[in-house]
Amino acid sequence: MFARTYTAFLSGIQGRMTAVETYISNGLPGFHIVGLTDTVIKESAERIRAAINSSNLGFPIRRIAVNLTPADRRKSGGHYDLAVAMSLLKAAREDIDFVEEDFAFFGELSLDGSIRGVPGILPLAMCAEENDIKNIIVPEENICEASFVKNSRVIGVSCLWDAIDAVKGRLSNMDSLGEIKNRKSKEEMSELDFSQVFGQETAKRAALLAAAGGHDMLMMGSPGVGKSMIARRLPGLLPAMTYEECREVTKIYSIAGLLDRERPAIFERPFRKPHGSVSRAALIGGGAKIRPGEISLAHLGVLFLDELNTFQNDCLEALRQPVEERKVQIIRNRESVVFPADFILVCAVNPCPCGYLGNDERICQCTETQISSFRRKLSGPLLDRIDLHVTMAPVKYEEIGIRRNGMDTNTMKEKVLLARRMQKERYGENLLNGRLDDDLAREKIKLGKEEINFIKEAGAGFGMSARSLNKLIRIGRTVADVEGSFDVKVEHLAEALSYRSFFDMYGSGEMSVKNR
């Protein structure tokens, strides 16, 4: 007796369809699952046997072979349990019959026959939808997450009998996200306003440009000057996520196992702040069982690396490729996986080990050797890839707590939205100035003779690299967009230069020592 059901496996954030083929024959009783499976799937034989018997469905005492196709692709996870069980029951029982191509099954079985939720259900369900499967059977625990699927019917089940009722047409409890949103996160975000940041108008302006043009940003200043406050408020400047963006980010969080009933989907721009002790695999992604890292969890949002000097060198160097390509490729055991990583990188550093170099109120206690060693931890190639460099001085005591001055979030966001509209009209798609490749930048960003001379003088005067000069032009274009100007003018490039010249002049290992 032969039967087939369908499920899927994950490759990065994409699902790939899997057929579960079951053959029951005479011979010595046995239950074997093949198809390049991991230990979790091999152990599912005992879970399935107990679940079927606990549900009084009668496990067949015969020779059972289950094959997961394609046989040459590695498969892992507990979500295969339900598909294998339904394939086995279809082969063993005449009263359980359904059109194979109409159903996909996902879920982990408990020994009592109940079905538990599994991570990664959204990309798996979307894969089934893309393959024109009409009915997607998922654990009841995952129903809200899976309901991002719109063209297929999603049915939540809590036990094996529910799954049987579903294939017989007796159960149809499709749910939807409706108004379920991450209200807590939304409320927290609404309380964060740039008006709460006293002073630091230059850094706030840089944050505005970062949000408007998709530029990465680095802030240097003493402890307590407001670096973390500005970084935490940056997602509030970004446009609200579209439906497709919500689906894409939710897929990543689903794979990482970071969704639950209280938080079934991601509706707000991500903000990730990994600790300096984070491992390379946790930051970039990977591990024995490949999972997305912090840079992918920050996709379409903000990745904040506070105290950049405290991160391991291999972590920082591994950032160079994702910052350039906006994705990360991970290769493990002959398996290649690509995760998206299109984030705004925001970094914060202190000027020296004690943090008070250049501070008019505090005296720096560090030696020149300590400062030089401290600065050398910052890789020159990585710093060169960060568009905006800002030096932040401490706010005067008399300016703190008296009034909220300068730009607030709403005012800044209006400028961000204006700049993004201009970029969409210019490029014809959702491209940002900070994401342009060199060819498209030369084609779309036109400079006058005076502006070209300014670029040449800046490059010669500060010894700027070709990459820095290209970034200078892109930042100048963003400054012009924020101001509503169709042309890039010298004053726009001059402001852009103020965000590039610090590290181009001093490099990553040298800094003048003052106020000592």
C-alpha angles and dihedrals in degrees: 000000000000133000137167134204132175135238134144143237131216128252107178105311093331127091124224122201119249127193116214108210119192126190122185117194142161119272139077110345113258142140117217129174118196136173108101093299131171128233094271091059094044089053090051089081090075093044092051094047092051094043093052093047092045089053090052091240095128118243108231114245094216140097109293126188121185122190124193111205139245087046095199097059119086114241130195141165140065097266091092092071097087094045092051092047093050091047090051093048091048090053094045103040129053093202092063107069131144141152105277096211093054098064140056121186131207129171147095119251125225120210091256093057098259120132122235129205120258134204121251095034095140099059089042092052092044089054090055090048092051089052091056096249107161101205126041116192113203136163113278087238090063098043097107093049094047093049090081080087108095109175098053132055112254116206123189117212131187101191143011092268090056089054091051091049089050095055090046091053095247096113126055112155102150110174130192138208091245108162095339104131138153092269094169092056091045092052092048092050092050090057093057111087132165089229086075089066109087115214117334092115091158092056091045089051089051089051089052091053091046091055094042098050104022092248124162116237139205125194124196121192147116121288113284099022093119106266095134092042092056094045093050092053096047096088088060089066094056121094118261112272118260122233091260092049091050090053093049095049092042089054090058094048090046092056090047090053093239098130128088140156091287092048108028096158144011116249101157129069108269120249115193125184111180119191120251090249092062115132123239092250092050092049101040100023134251132096129156088302104037112243132166116267132218093280090059093043085057091053111143089004139063131300111199119196106189118194090015092190091066095063119099115262094238090055093052094045090049088059093066097080097045092047089055101038101029091227137070129222118207123191120196128162094346090310119120119200129179121204124186116245108175100150139137107250114217118184131185126197138173117235093236141357094277091040099228105095107135093013112138092202101047131042118235112236097192126111121233089250091054091048093048092048091046093052094046089067086073107083114229094218091052093048090048089058093055109089105203123047116185130183113206123202122202116270115247115255093238090059095055120095096354101097143338108250138172128028123351126206096261093052092047093046092055088058091047092053091047091052093048092050090053091050092050091051091047099047099029093228141053095291123138128208091245091055099050120119117228096259094052092044091055091048098047105031109069121189130196125231093263092051092048090053089050091054092050093049092047092050093049096041097050100028091239121183123240089255091053092050091051090049090049090058093047092049090048089053090053092049089053091049092051089052091047093245120148092202129058108235134191092258090056091052091045090057090046090052090056088063094050107038101074099070094030089059099040102027124208097293108038131065132160112250113226139158091034 
